[in-house]
Amino acid sequence: MKQTLVVLAVMMAVLTGCSQTPDVPPITEWESYSDQFFRVSFTQPKGWQAQTEPSRVTITSSMEAMEKFFDPYAKKPAGAQLIVAGEKQDSVTTLEAVAEAYKTGLTESGFQITATNEITIDSVRAIEFVYGGRFDENTALRAVRAIAYKDTVVYFVHFGGFNEFYEPYRSVYDSAVKTLVLPKLKVAAKAVDPSLPVAELSKFENERVVVQYPENFAPSIGKPSGEVEYTMAIKGLRDDIKVTLDVRPAKGVGVDKIVEQNTKNLKQVSKPADATVSGIAGKMVTYVPTRGIDARMYFVVKDDKFHRIIVFWPTSLKNETLPALEKVIASLKLK
């Protein structure tokens, strides 16, 4: 364990800078990050670069800075980085023992600890270290790490910034600590298909939507294309169990006409029925996109934007999937 923490300390020491005065772009927007496998969520700056592993997510201020993190002595732009991770322990330990091992690793690596605090992460007690060090005349690191111990897993939130990048982006760490939701301990059930939506819900929010979704699913934001201004999907392991949303200009066209335009080529489509999404009156149709798959399409217009929400489920698994997907629609709030 001690060896692992020392290695992590050295890796984060890899946050270095260069001799030039860096341009530090301000953070103008925030968004919620969630991971269906790691099962954590927290708020991050919009536009930062994310790298994910099974129990670790790294958020970096830029792609260029990410390269610097791998090689601190390379002539690459500096930046800042946030890491949220969990490490399963082989044996029962204590928060104090984990924190002391990390503290020792920092000292042995040549860092100077400037403050030690006790805080909470998702109502779990944590110990926080603020420290810094210098690699060469042009490269200094300041960093802060909070360590928590829950259900035999050591969780940590780590933020580091090179040179002038620490202070302007310190709020990234503060926001992550404040909003982080840690995984909940689950009791394994027999004969449970992990591809089916579970009853437990997670929450996603950005500048467009607020929505709750099954904890074993995850939202993903697509790239706008053509008239599509915004697109996202919420799905798990299967592509035939999901909810999708896309937003386009309505151009003054009413919802009835939009339904007509979007359903004329659908197979086995029902007559439009009244429906409400996000408190907005709209329309809904059912149809069969392909054999063995059923779908329900919702249409609403808000601020001259046409929102189309589609729910997909296997015909044979309607009872196991549709109720959970309907909860997603019921929770959806359009901004």
Beta strands, then each sheet from edge to edge (+ up, - down):
strand 1: 30-34
strand 2: 41-45
strand 3: 49-53
strand 4: 56-60
strand 5: 80-88
strand 6: 112-121
strand 7: 124-136
strand 8: 139-150
strand 9: 153-162
strand 10: 201-205
strand 11: 209-214
strand 12: 218-221
strand 13: 230-235
strand 14: 242-249
strand 15: 273-277
strand 16: 280-290
strand 17: 293-302
strand 18: 305-314
strand 19: 333-334
sheet 1: 1+ 2-
sheet 2: 3+ 4- 5+ 9- 8+ 7- 6+
sheet 3: 10+ 11- 19+
sheet 4: 12+ 13- 14+ 18- 17+ 16- 15+
end
